[in-house]
């Protein structure tokens, strides 16, 4: 009782609060009674207080190990605000000079300092170890503890050295705290810190006020996001991108569309980065476009939306980033854009890393893909990932629950999956199990002679997509679990074994489209549904009318329809209704040349349609090209005029040949005439050129995949080069 009174008194005296939140009081009692303590508390739950107050109430100095210098400074400043004495909290890191370090050490030795924040790198320095050996330490707090685990979303190798250093300095109780950890990561943290005996405190990961949605990423993503941000007025929001370049480009695009936005990433100088962060916190700007470097320890309560331009590398990262929305319990919209291409790009980034790291990265990406592609309640999938059951049938606050899909009975399919996993001695991961069910004789399956098992190929009459859906749903319903020690390996639970003895109803979602399929934009009905699913607002009637006009012009001018305008360009026109040639040039794939040559009839048609149907146009939506992008295109056109070989040009621009062809394709699609005959003469046989050219004259589409099927003898590069010549000759 006395301990309870001391805690309540301290809470009021130092922090001005009357009551604790959630588990805070029990956590503090645990560390004050010198027990190792593990705290899993989502963002906004009040983690810092769990070690700050016990440190103030204990004899000696608490050592707080924290990964970010900016975070340490914030925490030290806030602790000093609660106290009369500046020396009550200090940090020790690379930003301090020799004199400042001495001042910190003096305050500690004088018994003034209750909290000392250190970066793991500073903790490993010999002089600091020697110094701390002579300090009375109350306890160690390891903040952002997920950095210890290779399975965590922010792994830092130096975090794995914390335990040996604590041993060198002197053993004291440890409190480890994190906002995101799967059961696997939690186990890893406790094992690495030597605290498997710790008292564990978990708070729920459910944030009921957050709305989750995943949209298909298409060429009109910039337009979609701009439209969304403009609809939000002056509300604060964050847009996360994976690369620094995308952050710079997209923040400029937002600014060009009169949105108060600033960039934030680790490549900027510290002063600019800090100024941009402050501008957002002080509400001088509404939007921050950032890499994941932004947000750790940012305590802005009224972020109303978090948009992921690119799907993140892990669900932990995604949860952490979306957790910055609605921290005051108010509205928080979390919208992520997803395409399989992004996933493939992230996988390519992993090449060259150690094999174990690649394997972990791939497993984490698979979880992210499963979340993005799943038709099941987003909340259920997310909470299950963190080891928490969510048994409400419909959360009514995610895209999948608001548009529920039809469910079909899959009892027999689950039996097949469970029997296959047991036949494989519960030693394989999901992709191996699926290949085994489909009867694919992969080298791995043959090595283990699993192709000789009776269950091999027992699921060959269903698709890979269906088996993935069954495994996902079986995990969510706890018939299967992933092994903690070897993450990704599927184990059958007790509930799964009981099911095999006495099967009950088990349903999966019936999906109309195979995962990863994009609607065919050439079909009018699918365009309407594509508009619905992506949040775009393409007008199916106008789209159909423009297709008819395109067909009429193609006959008259004797060129294939796609040469006039690509389907994606027509879709964009049916979304933003350009009614002048100048507006038409802002449509993706339409440049000045194309607008002049073909545009007038299209803008006349659109104008008439808009007037007759009294349509309000989003005419203030001007997705302007970012200057540096057009600079590259201009320099490519100039180099081609000077007859520079395209492979040499790619090398001089620091891009690969593939990307160079993509840039040149964009130039000709937008209506600029170029002549690459000088390069074709050098690298290609005349017969080959004529053959491919004739194909495009006859073809109904310029689709590369279809061309490759028809022209199997030729390489993709050869086909693309001739397609560039053909489009430039015919259309421009």
N, C-alpha and C positions, 0 to 999 in steps of 0.2 A: 504493500500500500504506500509505504514511504517513497519507494522508487517511482511509483505512479505520480505522486504529488510533485516530486522533484521535476519530472518530465513536463507536467502541465505548467508548473511555475516557470520553467525555462522557456517553454514554447511562448508563453505570454510575454515574459520579460525580454527575450532576445528578438522574437519574430512578430510579436503582437497578435498572434492567433489564439483563439479560445479552444479550438478542437483540432484533433488530428484527422487526416484523411485516410480512409481505407486501412491498410496494414501498418501504417507508419509507427504507431505506438509499440506494437508487438515487435517490429524490426529493431527499434531502438532499445527495447528491453533486452533483446537477444544479444546485441553487440555490447551493451553496458554490463551484461553478466559474463562477458569475455568468451562468448561462443562464436565460432565461425558462422557467417551468415551470408546466404545467397538471396539476392533481391531481383526479381523479375517484375518490372513495373513499367507499363507503357508510358510513352511521352505524355507529360502533363499531369502525372500522378503524384509528383512531389518527391522524386528520388533523392535529390541533393540534401534535403532536410534530414533524411534518414541517417546521414553521417555527420552533418554539420552540428546538429544539436547535441548528440552524444559526445562529439569532440569538445564542445564548449563545457560540457558537464564532467569531463574526465580529467584526471591528472595527467600532465604530459602533453605531447604533441601528436596529433593524428597525421599520418602520411597519406595524402590523397594522390593516387597515380592516375593521371588524366592525359588523353592523347593530343589535345589541341591547345596551343599557346593562347589563342583568342578566348577559348572557353575558360582557361585558368584565370585570365585577367578579369573576365566578367564575374567569376565566382568570388575572387579575392575582393574586388570592388564592392560587391553586394554584401560580403561578410563585414567589411569595414564600415559599411553604412549602418549595420545593426549594432556596432560597438563604438565606444568612446575612443578605443585604442587602435591605431593603425597597425601596430605590430601583431594584432590578434590573428591575422592571416597573411601568408606570404606565398610567393611561388619561386621555384628554383628552376630556371631553364636557360636556353641559349640566348635569350633576348637580354639577359642582365650582364652588366660589365663587372669587373673585378670588385670595384668599390661597393656596388649594390649587393653583390653576393656576400661580402663581409658583413654588411648591415643586417642582412637576413639572418646570418649565423649568430650575430650578437643577440638579436631579439629572441632567437630560439634558446640560446644558452641562458638568457636572463629569465626564461620561463614565461615570456609574454605571448608566445605564438601557440595557438591551439590547433591551427590547420596549416600544414605545409603542402602546397600543390607541387608535384614534380612530374616531368615527362619521363617515360620509361628510359629514354636515352640518357637523361641526366642522372637517373638512379644508378645506371651501370658505371658511372665515372668513379674511379678509384678514390679520388679525394672526397667525394660525397659519401661513399660507403664508409670511409674512415671516420668522417665527421658524425654521421648518423649513429655509428656504434656507441658514441658517447651521449646520445640524446635519450631522454626518457620518452619512449613511444607508447601512446595509449592504444592505438590499433592502426592497421593499414586498410585504406579504402581503395578498391580498384574500380574506377568509374569507366563506363563504356566497355565493360568486361568482355563483350562479344569479340573485341579486337584480338583476344587470345586465340580464338578458334579459327582454324583454316576453313571451317564451314561457315563462319560468320561472314557478314557482308562487307566487313571493313578490316580484314585480317592484317595484323602488323607483327612481323616476326619478333621484334624486340619485346613484345608483350609476353612471349613465351619464356623470357628469361626472368620474369618477376619473382617466381618462387625461389630459385637458387639465390637471388640477391637478398630476399627477405631472410633466408637462412643465414647469409653472411652477416647481415646487419644485426639480426636478433629476432627470434620468433615472437610474434604477438598475434592476437586474433585478427582475422581478415574478414572484411565485408566486401563482397563483389556485387556490383550493380550493373544492370543493363536494361534497355527498353525493348530489345527484341532478341529472343533466343528460342530456337526450336529445341525440342527435347535433346537432339543430338548436340547442339551447341552448348546447352546447359551442362550436359555430362562432360563435355570437353573442357569447359571453364573450370568446373569443380575438380576434375582429375588433374589438370595442369597446375592449378593453384594449391594442390594437395589439401583440398577441403571437401572430400566426399562425405565427411561427417557433418557438414554444415546444416544449420536450420534453414529450410527453404521457404521463402515467401513469394507466392505468385499472385499477381493481380490479373483480372480478366483483360484479355486483349480486345474485347468488344468495345467499339466506339459507336454507340447507336446513332449518334447525330451525323456520322459520315455516310455519304451516298457514293457507291462505287459503280463505275461504268467502264467498259472496255469498248473502244470503237475500232473498226477496221481502218488501217492507215492507207490513204489513197493519195493521188497526186494533188488533191485539193486540200490537204491537211492545213496549210498556212491559212487559207481562206476560212476554213472551218473554225480554227482557233481564234482568228481575228474577230469573226462574227460572234463567237461565244463571249470573248472578253468585252467587246463593245456592248453586248446585251447585259453585262454585269455592272455597268455604270462605274462608280468610284470605288467599288469593292476591291480589297487587296487579294492578290493571287500570285502563285509561283508557277513558272513553267520550267520543268526539268528536261534538260537535253543531255545526251551522253558525251558529246564532244565539245571542246572549248570553241572550235570553229563554228559549230551550229549555234552555240550560245551567242557569239558575236553577231553572226548573220541574222538570226531570228530577232534579237533585240532591236537591230536596225530596221528590220521589216515592220515590227510593231510601232517603232517611232515614226516611220514613214506613213503609218496609218493613224497618226494622231493619238497613239496610246502612250501614256506616261510609263515608260519601261526602261530598265537599266540591266546591264549584264553583270554576272558575278561568277568568276572561276579562279582556280589556283594559278593560272598563267598571268593574271593581272598583277600590277604592282600593289603592294599591301595598302598604300594610302588610298588608291582609287577604289580598291575592293571594299575597304572599310567605309569610305564615303558613300558608296552605292548601298551598302547594307544599312547605314544610318538613314539614308534618304528613304528607304523602304519602311524602316521602323518608325520614322517621323512622318510618314504618309505624304512625303513630297512626290513620290511616285507610287503608282498602283500595282505595278507588276515587276517582279524580279525574274529574269531568265537566267537559269543557273545550272551548273553541274552539281553533283551531289556534295561538292565542297560547301555548299550553302545550307545552313539550317541547323547544324549541330549546336544545341544550346541556345537557339534563337527563340526567345520567349514572346512572340507576337501572338496574342490570343485570337485576333479576328481575321486570320487568313481564311477567305471564303471559298477559294478553289485552288486545287493543285492539279496541274495538267502535266502528264508525262508525254512529251513529244516522241520519245523513244521508250520502248519497254525496258525496264531496268534489268540488271544482271541477276538479281535474286529477289525472292519475295520478301526477304527481311529488309532489303534496301527499300523496296516498294512500300512496305508497311511503315517504315521509319519516315519516309518522305511524305506519304499521304497523311501521316500522323501530325503533320504541321498545320493541317487544316482544322478549323473549328475547335481550337483548344479551349475556348470559353464555353463550349457546350452548344454553341449556335451552329448555324448552317455551315456545312463543309462538303463541297462537291469534289470528288476525286475521279478524274477522267484520264484514262490511259489509251494511247494509240498503239496498235499492235500490227505488225506484219511479220511473216515468216522470214522475209529478207533481213530484217533487223537481227533476228535470232542467228541467222547464218553469219552475219557480219560479226556478231559478238563471239561466235565460235571461232571465226578466223583469227580474231585478236588473241586467242589463247595459244595459237601455234607458236612453238618456240619456248613455251613455259615448261617446267618439269612435268613429267607424265602425271604424277599424283595431283598436281594443281589443275591440270587440264581435266582430269576425271571429275574432280570436285566441281570445277566450273561448269562442266557439262550437266552434272546432276542438278545443280542449282538452276541452270537455264531450263531444264526439262520441267522443273516445278513451276517456273514462271510461265512457260508455254501452257502447261496444264491449267493454270489459273486463267490465263487469257482466253483459252479455247473452250473452257468448261461452260456448259449451259446451266450448271448448278448454281445455287445461291452463292454470290461472291463472298459474303460474310462467312458462310459455312466452310468454304474452301480455305479462306485465309486463316480462320481460327483453328481449323484442323491442322494446318501447317505448324502452328505454334503449340500443338498438343492440347488444344482445348475443344471440347465438344459443344456444338451449337445445335440444339434440337428443335428450334422453331421452324415450322414448315416453310413459312414465307416471311422474310425479314421486311418486305415492303419498302426497302430502301436501297435496292441495287437494280441494275438493268435487267438481270435475269429473273428476279422475282416480280418485277413490274410487267415483264413480258414472258410469262412462264411457257415453257415448251411442253409438248405432249410426252408423257412417260409410257414406256412399254415394258411388259414383263420380261425379265431376263434371268429367271431362276436357273434354267438349264445352262446358260452361259457362265454363270458364277460357279456352278458345280464343275464345269470344264476347267475354268481358271484355277480353282482351288486344287483340283486333282493334279493339274500340270505342275503347280508349284511344289506340291508334296512329292511328286515323282522326281522333281529336280532337287530333292533333299533340302528345299528352302535355302538354296545357296546362290540364287541368281537375281538379277535386277529386272525391272519391268520390260526393257527393250529386248532382253534375252528371252524372257518368258513369251513375249508376243511372237518373236521369230520362231520359237519352238512350237507354239500353237498353230502358226501358219504353215509349218512344215518346211521352213527355209533351211537349206543345208549350208549354213554359214560355216566358215573354217573353225570357229570356236565350238559350235555345236558338234561338228565332226570330231574335233580333238577330244571332247569328253564322251564321244560315242552316244550322245543323247538322241541322235537320229535313230538309234536302235530301240529306244523305249516305246512301249505300246502307245503312250499318250502323244508321241511326236506327230504333229499334223492334225491333232484332234479338233482343231478350230479352223481348218483350211476353208470351210464354207462361209466364213465371215471375214470382214475386212480388218485391216490393222487398226483402223479408226475405232471400230466397234470394240475390239479387245482393250484398247487404251481406255475407252470410256468405262468398260466393266471394271477394270483394275482401279481406276480413279474413284468410281462410286463405291467399290468394295472397301477401299481405304477409308473413305469418308464415313462409311457405315460400320467401321471397325471389324470387318471380316478379315482384313489384312493390315499389317503394320510394317513399317520399315525398320530394319535392325539398327539399333543405336550405334554399335561399334563399327559396322560396315554400312554406312548410310546408303540407302538405295536398294539393299537386298530385301526381297519380299519374304515375310514370314506370315504363316496362317495363325490367327489369334484363336483363343479358346472359343470365341463366338463363331469363328469360321469353321472350327472342327465340329461344333454342335450343329451348325447349319448342314454340314455334309451328312450327319446322322439323320437329321430331320429338317429337310429344306422347307423354307417359308417363302412368301412372296418377296421378290427383289426386283426393283425397277430401275431402268436407266432411261435417259432422255433420248427420245427419237429425234434425230437431227435431219433436217431437209438437205443440207449441203455437207459435203465432205469438208473436214477442217482444212483451213488454208485456201479453199476455193474462193475466188472473188466472183461476184455476180458478173455475168456477161453484159457489158454496158451496151452492146449492140441491140439487146432486146428491150423493148419498151417497158414490159411489166417488171422485168428484173431491175430496171433503172429505178422504178418507183420504190421497190423494196430496198435497193441499195441506198437510196436517199434516206429511207426510214432507218436502216440499221446504222448508218454512219452519222446520222444527225445532219447530213447535207440536205439541201432542199431542192434537188433537181426537179424541173417541171416536165413530167412525162409527155404532156401534150405538145409542148414547144419542142422537146427533144425529137419527137416523132416527125413534126413538121420540118425541122431542120434536116433530118435524115433524108426526107423526100426531096428537099431543095438540093441537097448535096448530090443525090442520085441523078437529078435532072441536069445539074451542071456538069457532072462527070460524063454523061452521054454527049452533051453539047460540046464539051472541050476535049473529049476523047482521052481522059485520064482516069485512073482508078479513083473511087470516092475517097479513100484514105489519104490520097495525095492532097486533096483540097483541105480537109480538116480531119484530124484524128478524132475517134469517138470520145476520148477524154476531154478534148477541147470543146466538142459539142455539149458534153455534160456540164462543163464549167460555164458555158454560155447559158445553158438552161437553168443555171443556179443564180447567176449574178445579173442576167439581162443587160448586156452592153447595148447601148442604142446609138453610139457614135463610133467612127473608125478608131478614134483615139482610145476609147474605153476597150474596144475589141483587142487592141494591142496588149492589154494587160492580162489577157487570157493565156494560160499556159499553152505553149506550142503555136502561138500566133504572133508573128513579128510584123514589122511595118510592111515588108514585102507582101506577105500573105493577106494582110488586112486590105491593102490597096487592090491586090489582084482579085480576091474573091469576096471581100467583106461586105460590100455595099448591100447586096441582096439579102445577106443574113441579118444585118442590123435593121434593114427596112422591115423584114419579117418579124424580128423581135419587138421593134417599136410598135408595130400594129397590134401584136399579141398583147403587149403590156397595156396599151390604151383600151383595147376592146374588153379586157378582163379586169381592168382597174387594179393592176398589180403594183404594190409598193416595192420599189427596187432598193436593194442594199447598195445604192450608188456611191455611198461614202466608203465602200469597201475597196480600197485600192491596194492590192498586194503588189507593192513596187519591188522591182528587182534590186537586190542589194548591189551597190556600185562595184564592189570588187569582183562579183561574179561576171558582170558585163565586161569588166576590164579584161578578164581572161579570154572571153569570147572574141572581143575586138582584137586582142593580140594574136589569137589563133587565125582569124580571118586574114590579118595582115601577113602572117607568116606563110599562109597558103598562097596568097598573092605573090609572095617572093619565091614560091616553089620550094619551101623547106620540106624535106622528107618527114612524113607524119611520125615515124618512130623516133627520129632525132628530136622532133618538136616535143613529143611526150617526155623524153628524157630531160630536155631543157626546162620543162615546166614542173618537173618533179612528180609527174603522175604516170600511172602505167598505161600501156597502149589501149587497153580496154576502156579506161576512163577517158582517154583522148577521143576515141571513137564516139563515146556517149556525148561529149561536148560538141563534136562536129555534127552529130545527128541532130542535137538540139538546135544548132545554127541553121541547118537546112529545113528542119520542120517549122521553124518560125519564119521562113520565107526569104532567107538571105541566099543569094546565088553564089556558089563557090565552084572552083574547077580543080578537081584532084586528079585529072588525067595524067599529069606528069608523074605522080606517084604510082598510079595503077600500071602505067607502061613499064615501070621499073620492077614492080613486084608480082605482076600477074600475066599469065598467058592470055593472048587475045581470045582464044576459043572459050576459055573459062569465063572471061568477062562477058562475052556475047551470050553464052548459055544462061548465066545468072540474070543478065539484063532482060533477056526474052521472058524469063520466068516472071519477073515483076510486071512486065507489060500485060501479061495474061492474068496475073493473080488478083483475087478479090480483096486480099488483105496484105499488109506489109509485115505481118507477124513473123518474127524471127524463127520461132519454134517450128511453125508450119513450113517456112522456107527450108529449114534444115532437114525436115522429114522428106520433102520433095527433092532436095538437092544434096542427097546423102554423101556424094563424092567430094563435096567442097567443105572447107573449114568455115567456122562461124565468122572469123575475121574477113575472109574473102567475100562472104555473102553481105556482111555489113558495109564493106567498102563499096561494093557495086550498088547496094541499096542507096547509099549516100549520093553516088553519081546519078542514079536514076531519078531520085527525088529532086535533086538540084536541076537536072535537065527538064523534067516534066512540069514541076510545080512553080519553079521560080524564074 
